[in-house]
Amino acid sequence: MCKIRYESGTHVRGPLTKDPIPRTERDTDMPEPAPGAPGGVLTLAAVPIGRAEDASPRLAAELAHATLIAAEDTRRVRRLASSLSIELKARIVSYYDAVEARRTADLLDELKAGRDVLLVTDAGTPGISDPGYRLVAAAAAAGLRVTALPGPSAVTTALAVSGLPTDRFSFEGFPPRGQGERARRFAELAGDRRTQVYFESGRRLAVTLAELAASHGEDRPAVVCRELTKTHEEIKRGTLAELAAWAAEVSGADPREPRKKRGSGAVRGEITLVVAGAARRSRRRVPGGSDRSGSDGPGSDGPGSDGGLSGPPPPAR
Protein backbone atom coordinates (compact mmCIF):
# COMPACT_ATOMS: atom_id res chain seq x y z
CA MET A 1 0.00 0.00 0.00
CA CYS A 2 2.30 2.73 1.27
CA LYS A 3 5.25 3.35 3.54
CA ILE A 4 4.72 0.96 6.43
CA ARG A 5 7.38 0.98 9.11
CA TYR A 6 8.05 -2.08 11.22
CA GLU A 7 10.62 0.03 13.02
CA SER A 8 11.87 3.60 12.77
CA GLY A 9 13.41 4.63 9.49
CA THR A 10 12.68 6.40 6.24
CA HIS A 11 11.48 5.09 2.91
CA VAL A 12 14.57 5.39 0.73
CA ARG A 13 15.24 3.72 -2.60
CA GLY A 14 18.77 2.57 -3.23
CA PRO A 15 20.47 3.12 -6.59
CA LEU A 16 19.73 0.54 -9.26
CA THR A 17 22.49 -1.75 -10.36
CA LYS A 18 23.34 -2.23 -14.00
CA ASP A 19 22.36 -5.89 -13.77
CA PRO A 20 18.53 -5.99 -13.66
CA ILE A 21 18.68 -9.02 -11.38
CA PRO A 22 21.87 -8.51 -9.34
CA ARG A 23 23.79 -11.67 -8.47
CA THR A 24 25.45 -12.51 -5.19
CA GLU A 25 28.14 -14.99 -4.23
CA ARG A 26 25.41 -17.25 -2.90
CA ASP A 27 24.11 -17.74 -6.43
CA THR A 28 27.14 -19.85 -7.33
CA ASP A 29 25.94 -22.45 -4.82
CA MET A 30 22.50 -22.68 -6.36
CA PRO A 31 22.05 -25.44 -8.95
CA GLU A 32 20.91 -24.28 -12.36
CA PRO A 33 17.57 -25.71 -13.50
CA ALA A 34 17.88 -28.57 -15.95
CA PRO A 35 17.11 -27.82 -19.60
CA GLY A 36 13.43 -28.27 -20.30
CA ALA A 37 12.53 -28.07 -16.61
CA PRO A 38 8.99 -26.79 -15.82
CA GLY A 39 8.65 -23.11 -15.07
CA GLY A 40 8.99 -21.70 -11.60
CA VAL A 41 6.13 -20.63 -9.37
CA LEU A 42 5.22 -16.99 -8.71
CA THR A 43 3.95 -16.60 -5.14
CA LEU A 44 2.25 -13.36 -4.04
CA ALA A 45 2.89 -13.09 -0.32
CA ALA A 46 0.82 -10.75 1.83
CA VAL A 47 2.83 -9.12 4.62
CA PRO A 48 1.66 -7.34 7.80
CA ILE A 49 0.16 -3.88 7.44
CA GLY A 50 1.54 -2.69 10.75
CA ARG A 51 2.78 -5.25 13.24
CA ALA A 52 5.43 -7.79 12.31
CA GLU A 53 3.92 -10.30 14.74
CA ASP A 54 0.84 -10.49 12.49
CA ALA A 55 2.94 -12.45 10.00
CA SER A 56 1.73 -16.01 9.50
CA PRO A 57 3.96 -19.03 10.12
CA ARG A 58 3.68 -19.81 6.40
CA LEU A 59 4.99 -16.35 5.47
CA ALA A 60 7.94 -16.83 7.82
CA ALA A 61 8.68 -20.20 6.25
CA GLU A 62 8.44 -18.85 2.71
CA LEU A 63 10.79 -15.97 3.51
CA ALA A 64 13.28 -18.32 5.13
CA HIS A 65 13.36 -20.76 2.21
CA ALA A 66 12.94 -18.43 -0.77
CA THR A 67 15.75 -18.26 -3.30
CA LEU A 68 14.54 -15.11 -5.13
CA ILE A 69 12.45 -12.35 -3.56
CA ALA A 70 11.07 -9.41 -5.53
CA ALA A 71 10.33 -6.66 -3.00
CA GLU A 72 8.79 -3.21 -3.30
CA ASP A 73 11.50 -2.04 -0.91
CA THR A 74 14.42 -4.38 -0.24
CA ARG A 75 15.22 -2.68 3.06
CA ARG A 76 11.73 -3.25 4.40
CA VAL A 77 11.65 -6.96 3.67
CA ARG A 78 15.01 -7.29 5.42
CA ARG A 79 13.64 -5.42 8.44
CA LEU A 80 10.57 -7.66 8.48
CA ALA A 81 12.76 -10.76 8.34
CA SER A 82 14.91 -9.41 11.15
CA SER A 83 11.81 -8.75 13.25
CA LEU A 84 10.81 -12.38 12.72
CA SER A 85 14.34 -13.66 13.51
CA ILE A 86 14.70 -15.00 9.98
CA GLU A 87 17.98 -15.15 8.11
CA LEU A 88 17.23 -14.52 4.46
CA LYS A 89 19.11 -16.74 2.01
CA ALA A 90 17.44 -15.35 -1.10
CA ARG A 91 18.60 -12.90 -3.69
CA ILE A 92 16.46 -9.82 -3.15
CA VAL A 93 15.66 -7.53 -6.04
CA SER A 94 13.66 -4.32 -6.00
CA TYR A 95 10.28 -4.25 -7.70
CA TYR A 96 8.57 -0.89 -7.24
CA ASP A 97 6.50 1.43 -9.40
CA ALA A 98 9.34 3.15 -11.25
CA VAL A 99 10.98 -0.11 -12.39
CA GLU A 100 7.98 -2.46 -12.46
CA ALA A 101 7.45 -2.38 -16.22
CA ARG A 102 11.02 -3.19 -17.26
CA ARG A 103 11.82 -5.52 -14.35
CA THR A 104 8.79 -7.67 -15.10
CA ALA A 105 10.55 -9.08 -18.15
CA ASP A 106 13.61 -10.04 -16.09
CA LEU A 107 11.54 -11.80 -13.44
CA LEU A 108 9.51 -13.55 -16.12
CA ASP A 109 12.75 -14.95 -17.54
CA GLU A 110 13.65 -16.25 -14.09
CA LEU A 111 10.30 -17.99 -13.83
CA LYS A 112 10.61 -19.49 -17.30
CA ALA A 113 14.04 -20.82 -16.31
CA GLY A 114 12.41 -22.76 -13.48
CA ARG A 115 13.20 -20.45 -10.56
CA ASP A 116 10.48 -19.64 -8.03
CA VAL A 117 9.82 -15.98 -7.23
CA LEU A 118 8.36 -14.68 -3.98
CA LEU A 119 6.73 -11.26 -4.49
CA VAL A 120 6.20 -8.95 -1.50
CA THR A 121 5.24 -5.31 -1.09
CA ASP A 122 5.81 -2.85 1.73
CA ALA A 123 2.53 -3.86 3.37
CA GLY A 124 -0.53 -5.89 2.54
CA THR A 125 -1.14 -7.94 -0.59
CA PRO A 126 0.85 -7.49 -3.82
CA GLY A 127 -1.16 -6.10 -6.72
CA ILE A 128 -3.68 -4.28 -4.52
CA SER A 129 -2.66 -0.66 -5.18
CA ASP A 130 0.89 -1.98 -5.15
CA PRO A 131 3.28 -3.50 -7.73
CA GLY A 132 2.36 -6.97 -8.92
CA TYR A 133 -0.31 -6.76 -11.60
CA ARG A 134 2.10 -6.68 -14.54
CA LEU A 135 4.11 -9.67 -13.34
CA VAL A 136 1.01 -11.73 -12.56
CA ALA A 137 -0.50 -10.95 -15.97
CA ALA A 138 2.76 -11.80 -17.76
CA ALA A 139 3.22 -15.06 -15.83
CA ALA A 140 -0.37 -16.12 -16.46
CA ALA A 141 -0.06 -15.31 -20.18
CA ALA A 142 3.09 -17.46 -20.32
CA GLY A 143 1.24 -20.40 -18.76
CA LEU A 144 3.24 -20.25 -15.54
CA ARG A 145 1.80 -21.09 -12.17
CA VAL A 146 0.72 -18.17 -9.99
CA THR A 147 -0.36 -18.71 -6.40
CA ALA A 148 -0.88 -16.61 -3.30
CA LEU A 149 0.07 -16.65 0.33
CA PRO A 150 -3.00 -14.86 1.73
CA GLY A 151 -2.86 -12.45 4.60
CA PRO A 152 -3.40 -8.84 5.64
CA SER A 153 -5.01 -6.18 3.48
CA ALA A 154 -5.83 -2.66 4.61
CA VAL A 155 -8.82 -2.69 2.23
CA THR A 156 -10.71 -5.57 3.83
CA THR A 157 -9.53 -4.71 7.34
CA ALA A 158 -10.92 -1.18 7.11
CA LEU A 159 -14.12 -2.41 5.48
CA ALA A 160 -14.66 -4.99 8.22
CA VAL A 161 -14.27 -2.53 11.11
CA SER A 162 -16.15 0.31 9.41
CA GLY A 163 -19.63 -0.89 10.29
CA LEU A 164 -20.81 0.02 6.79
CA PRO A 165 -22.43 -2.51 4.42
CA THR A 166 -19.93 -5.10 3.21
CA ASP A 167 -22.07 -7.14 0.80
CA ARG A 168 -21.04 -4.92 -2.14
CA PHE A 169 -18.06 -2.58 -2.24
CA SER A 170 -15.61 -1.00 -4.63
CA PHE A 171 -11.93 -0.29 -4.02
CA GLU A 172 -10.91 3.01 -5.61
CA GLY A 173 -7.26 3.17 -4.54
CA PHE A 174 -5.79 6.67 -4.27
CA PRO A 175 -8.05 9.38 -5.75
CA PRO A 176 -6.63 11.16 -8.81
CA ARG A 177 -4.28 14.05 -8.05
CA GLY A 178 -5.61 16.43 -10.71
CA GLN A 179 -8.49 18.56 -9.47
CA GLY A 180 -10.58 18.13 -12.61
CA GLU A 181 -10.09 14.38 -12.77
CA ARG A 182 -10.85 14.05 -9.06
CA ALA A 183 -14.09 16.02 -9.45
CA ARG A 184 -15.19 13.81 -12.35
CA ARG A 185 -14.32 10.61 -10.48
CA PHE A 186 -16.18 11.66 -7.34
CA ALA A 187 -19.19 12.75 -9.41
CA GLU A 188 -19.29 9.30 -11.04
CA LEU A 189 -19.11 7.56 -7.66
CA ALA A 190 -21.64 9.77 -5.87
CA GLY A 191 -24.57 7.66 -7.05
CA ASP A 192 -22.86 4.28 -6.63
CA ARG A 193 -24.75 2.15 -4.12
CA ARG A 194 -21.68 0.15 -3.17
CA THR A 195 -19.55 1.03 -0.15
CA GLN A 196 -16.38 2.75 -1.39
CA VAL A 197 -12.87 2.22 -0.03
CA TYR A 198 -10.06 4.68 -0.73
CA PHE A 199 -6.43 5.11 0.21
CA GLU A 200 -5.33 8.67 0.87
CA SER A 201 -2.31 10.47 2.27
CA GLY A 202 -2.68 12.30 5.55
CA ARG A 203 -1.65 15.54 3.86
CA ARG A 204 -4.56 15.40 1.39
CA LEU A 205 -7.18 13.82 3.65
CA ALA A 206 -8.95 17.04 4.72
CA VAL A 207 -9.32 18.26 1.14
CA THR A 208 -10.48 14.85 -0.10
CA LEU A 209 -13.12 14.58 2.62
CA ALA A 210 -14.38 18.08 1.82
CA GLU A 211 -14.61 17.27 -1.88
CA LEU A 212 -16.43 14.00 -1.15
CA ALA A 213 -18.86 15.89 1.08
CA ALA A 214 -19.56 18.23 -1.85
CA SER A 215 -20.07 15.41 -4.36
CA HIS A 216 -21.65 12.68 -2.20
CA GLY A 217 -23.52 14.86 0.29
CA GLU A 218 -22.42 16.26 3.63
CA ASP A 219 -24.51 13.75 5.57
CA ARG A 220 -23.05 10.64 3.87
CA PRO A 221 -21.66 8.29 6.57
CA ALA A 222 -17.95 7.53 6.38
CA VAL A 223 -15.11 6.12 8.46
CA VAL A 224 -11.46 7.16 8.57
CA CYS A 225 -9.15 4.31 9.59
CA ARG A 226 -5.71 5.48 10.67
CA GLU A 227 -2.70 3.32 11.52
CA LEU A 228 -4.69 0.07 11.34
CA THR A 229 -3.34 -2.69 13.64
CA LYS A 230 -0.65 -0.39 15.04
CA THR A 231 -0.23 0.95 18.56
CA HIS A 232 -1.86 4.28 17.71
CA GLU A 233 -4.71 2.87 15.65
CA GLU A 234 -7.67 5.24 15.37
CA ILE A 235 -11.06 4.65 13.78
CA LYS A 236 -13.01 7.88 13.34
CA ARG A 237 -16.70 7.68 12.36
CA GLY A 238 -19.09 10.39 11.28
CA THR A 239 -20.57 12.11 8.26
CA LEU A 240 -18.30 13.34 5.48
CA ALA A 241 -18.83 16.92 6.67
CA GLU A 242 -17.95 16.03 10.26
CA LEU A 243 -14.86 14.09 9.24
CA ALA A 244 -13.73 16.86 6.89
CA ALA A 245 -13.93 19.36 9.75
CA TRP A 246 -12.06 16.98 12.07
CA ALA A 247 -9.28 16.34 9.54
CA ALA A 248 -8.95 20.06 8.82
CA GLU A 249 -8.64 20.83 12.52
CA VAL A 250 -6.11 18.06 13.13
CA SER A 251 -3.96 18.92 10.12
CA GLY A 252 -4.41 22.69 10.14
CA ALA A 253 -5.18 22.42 6.42
CA ASP A 254 -8.72 23.78 6.33
CA PRO A 255 -9.95 23.29 2.72
CA ARG A 256 -12.25 26.28 3.13
CA GLU A 257 -9.27 28.62 3.37
CA PRO A 258 -7.29 29.83 0.35
CA ARG A 259 -4.40 27.50 -0.43
CA LYS A 260 -1.77 30.06 0.59
CA LYS A 261 -3.31 30.41 4.05
CA ARG A 262 -3.57 26.73 4.84
CA GLY A 263 -1.30 25.05 7.32
CA SER A 264 1.24 22.52 6.17
CA GLY A 265 0.31 19.84 8.71
CA ALA A 266 -1.28 16.50 8.02
CA VAL A 267 -3.25 13.75 9.70
CA ARG A 268 -0.44 11.40 10.61
CA GLY A 269 -0.18 7.77 9.64
CA GLU A 270 -1.50 5.44 6.96
CA ILE A 271 -5.09 6.30 6.01
CA THR A 272 -7.85 4.08 4.64
CA LEU A 273 -11.17 5.81 4.03
CA VAL A 274 -14.50 3.98 3.83
CA VAL A 275 -17.55 5.81 2.48
CA ALA A 276 -21.13 4.54 2.47
CA GLY A 277 -22.78 3.96 -0.86
CA ALA A 278 -25.73 5.97 -2.10
CA ALA A 279 -29.10 5.21 -0.52
CA ARG A 280 -30.65 2.11 -2.02
CA ARG A 281 -34.26 2.54 -3.06
CA SER A 282 -36.74 -0.19 -2.14
CA ARG A 283 -40.33 -1.02 -3.06
CA ARG A 284 -42.45 -1.51 0.05
CA ARG A 285 -46.04 -2.72 0.05
CA VAL A 286 -48.45 -0.57 2.04
CA PRO A 287 -51.99 -1.38 3.22
CA GLY A 288 -54.36 -1.50 0.29
CA GLY A 289 -51.96 -3.43 -1.93
CA SER A 290 -50.10 -0.50 -3.48
CA ASP A 291 -46.34 -0.13 -3.65
CA ARG A 292 -44.43 2.82 -2.27
CA SER A 293 -40.87 3.79 -3.08
CA GLY A 294 -38.72 4.49 -0.10
CA SER A 295 -35.16 4.96 0.95
CA ASP A 296 -33.69 3.57 4.11
CA GLY A 297 -30.39 5.40 4.20
CA PRO A 298 -27.01 4.93 2.57
CA GLY A 299 -26.21 1.35 1.66
CA SER A 300 -29.54 0.06 2.99
CA ASP A 301 -31.93 -2.40 1.36
CA GLY A 302 -34.85 -1.64 3.61
CA PRO A 303 -35.92 -1.95 7.22
CA GLY A 304 -34.02 -4.68 9.04
CA SER A 305 -31.85 -5.29 6.00
CA ASP A 306 -28.69 -7.30 6.42
CA GLY A 307 -27.25 -5.81 3.23
CA GLY A 308 -28.46 -8.72 1.12
CA LEU A 309 -26.42 -11.33 2.97
CA SER A 310 -29.27 -13.44 4.31
CA GLY A 311 -30.75 -14.40 0.95
CA PRO A 312 -34.22 -15.85 0.46
CA PRO A 313 -35.93 -17.76 3.32
CA PRO A 314 -35.46 -21.53 3.33
CA PRO A 315 -38.26 -23.61 1.83
CA ALA A 316 -41.02 -24.72 4.22
CA ARG A 317 -40.69 -28.26 5.52
N, C-alpha and C positions, 0 to 999 in steps of 0.2 A: 504494500500500500504506500507507505511513506517512510519517514526516517525514524524507525523504532530504535530505541536504545536499550540494550540489556544492561548496560553500565554507562557511566559518563563517557562522553567523547563526541566528536563531531563527525558529520557525514562528509567524508572526503574521498574523492576518486583518485586513485593512483594513476600515474602515467601508463599508457598502453605500451606494450612491448611490440617489437616488430613482428614477432611470431604470433599469429592470431591465437594459437593454443600453446602457450609457453610450456616448455618441457623442463623437468627437474631431473636430478640425478636418480631419483627413485624410479623414473620411467624405465631405466635400463634393466631394472629387475622384473619388470612386468612382461610376461610372455606376449608375443604378438599373436593376434587371432589367426587361425589357420585359414588358408585360401578357401573361399567358398563357405566360410562359416556363416551361420544366420546372423542377422543384424542384432545390434544391441538393443537394450530396453531404455526408453526415456521414462523416468519417474518424476512426477511433479510432487514435491514434498512440501506440505504446509508446515510453517514454523510458527512459534508463538507470536501473538500480537502485542505482548507486553512482558510477561513473566517467563523466564527461561524454564522454570519448573513445570510449566504447562506442556512442555514437550512430551510426546508419547514415547514409550519404550521402543516402538518400532522406528520412530524418527532417529532416536539415539543410535540404534543398531545400524540403520542405513548410513548415517553420517560416519560411523566408525569403520564401516566396511566398503564405502564407496571408493572407486578408483578415479573418477572424474566428476567434479562438482562444478556446475555452472551457477554462479551466485550473482545476484543483483549488486551486492557489495561484498567483496572478498573479506574485508576486515570484519564485517558483522557476522558472517558465518563462522569465522575463527573465534570471535568472542562468544558466540552461542555455544560452540563446541567446548570452549574452555569452561563456560559456566556449567556444562554438563559433565565435566571431567573426561572429555573425549579427546584422544589424540588422533587428529586427522591424518590419514595416510594418502589421501587423494591429491591429484593435481586439482587446483582450484583456479578457474578462469572467470573473469568478470563477464556479466551478461546483463547490461542495463540499457536504458532507452537509447542512448546515443550510439551504441554499438550493436544493438539487437539485430538490425537488418543484415549487416555484413557478417556478424559472428554466427548467425543461424546456419549459414552454409558450412562453416568449419565444424560445428557440432553435429550437423547432419552427416558429414563425412565420417566423423568418429563413430556415430551410430551404425552407419553402413558397414564400417570395418569390424563391427562386432563388439564395440565397447559400450558399456552401459553409461548413461549420463543421469546424474541426480541434479534436478533443477530446483533451486530455492530462491526466494526473494527476501527482502529485508524483514517482512512480516506478513503473515497470512498465507494465502494460497496463490501460487504462480498463475499468471494469466488473468487474475481478477484485478483489473486496474494496475497491473504490474507486468513486467516482461514475461513472455511465455507463449503467447498466442502464435507467433510466427513459427517458432520451433515445433510446437505441437502440430500445426497445420502441415508443415513440411514433412515431419516424420510420418504423419498419417497418410499423406499423399504418396510417400515412398513405400508404403506398406509395412512400416516398422511398428513395433509394439509400443503403445503409450499407456501408461498406467499412472495411478495416483496414490499418494500416501495422504489420506485425508486428515484434516485437522482444523485449526482455528481459521476464522474469517471474520474480519470486523463487520462485514455486511450482515451476515446472519446473526452474529452476536448482538449487534445494535437492534436489529429487527426484533429479535426475541425478547429483549428487555424493554422495548419501547412501549408495549401495551397497545399498539395500533394493530389493525387487522393484518394477519400474516398469510391469509389464503391466496392472495394475489399481490405481487409487488414487482417493482421494476428497480434495477440498479442503474443509476445515471452517472456514476463515477464523479469526477471533478467537473463542475459546471464550466462552460466555455469562459475564457478570459475576456474576449471582446464584448463590449457592452451591448452592441447590436445583436450579436449571436446569442448572448445570454438571454436577452429580452425575448427573442424569438423562441428559444428553447423552453423558457419558463411559460410562455404563452401557450405553447403546444401541450405542456404537461398539466396546465391548470385544470383542465377538464378530465384528466385521466383518473379513473376510479381506483386504480391500484395504489397501494402505499408506495411512496418513493423514497429511495435511499441514496444519499449523496455523500461523497467525501468533500471536505473543504479545509482550507488552511485556516488557522486561527486568525491570521491577519485579515482575511477576506470574509470571515464569518458574519460580522455585523452587517456588512453591505449585502451579502447574499440573502440573509434572513429578511432584510428590509425589502429587497426586490421580490422575494417570494411572497411576502405579505401583500405587495402591490398586485402581483399577478394571480395568486391563489386565493387571496382574501385574508384580511387581518385576523379573522377568527378561526383560521384553519389550524387544527391541532398539529403539533410537531414535538419532536424530542431531539435535544442535542446530547450526544454521547461523547464524553471527553475522557481520554486516557483509559479506555476500556481495559479491564483486568489489572490495571496498575494500582499502585498504592494510593494515588490521588484521583482515582476514578470518580467521575461526576456525571450524573444523568439528570439533565434539566428538562422539565416538561412544561408545556404551556401553549399558548397560541403563537402563531408566527410573529404577531405584533409584540407580544410580551417577550418572546425570546430575542427579537431584534433589539428591543430596548435594553434587555439584560446584557447582550453581547456588546452593545455600544458603550454601556456604562463600564463594563469590565475592561474593555480594550481602549476606551477613550477615543474610539474612532466612530463617532456618531455620524451615520450616513445622511442625516438631515442637515449637517453643516457643510459648507463649501469645502472642497478637497484640501485647500491650502490651510484650513483652520482645524482639520482633524488631527487627533493625536496619532502617534506612530506605534501605539501599543497593539497588543493582540491577545485574544483568548489563547492561553497557553495549552500545548499538548496536541495530540492527534484527535481530529474531530470527525465523527460520523453523524450525519444529520438524517433523521427519519421524519417524513412529512406524510400526513394522512392523505388518502386519495379524495377525489371529489365525492360529494354526497351521492349515494346510489339511490335511484328512484325505485319505488316499489308500487305494485298494484294491490290495494287492500280492499277486500269486500266489506261493504257497510250494510247495515240493516236495510232490507228492501231489495237486495240482490244486485245493486249497482256497484261499480268499481270506482275507487277514488285513488288518484295518484298522491303519493306522499313521499316525503324524504325523512330519513331517520338519522341524519348526521353524516359526517364524512366517513366513508368506508363502510357504511352500514348497509345491511340488506333487509332491515325491518326490525320491528320490536322483538327482542329476545334473540336476535340473530347471532349465530356463532361464526359469521363470516363465510358461510357456505361450507363449513367443514363437516357438519353432521350428516349431510346428504338426506335422501328420502327415508321415510320411516320404514322399518322392516315389515315384510308381509305378515298379515294376521295368521295365527296358527290355530 
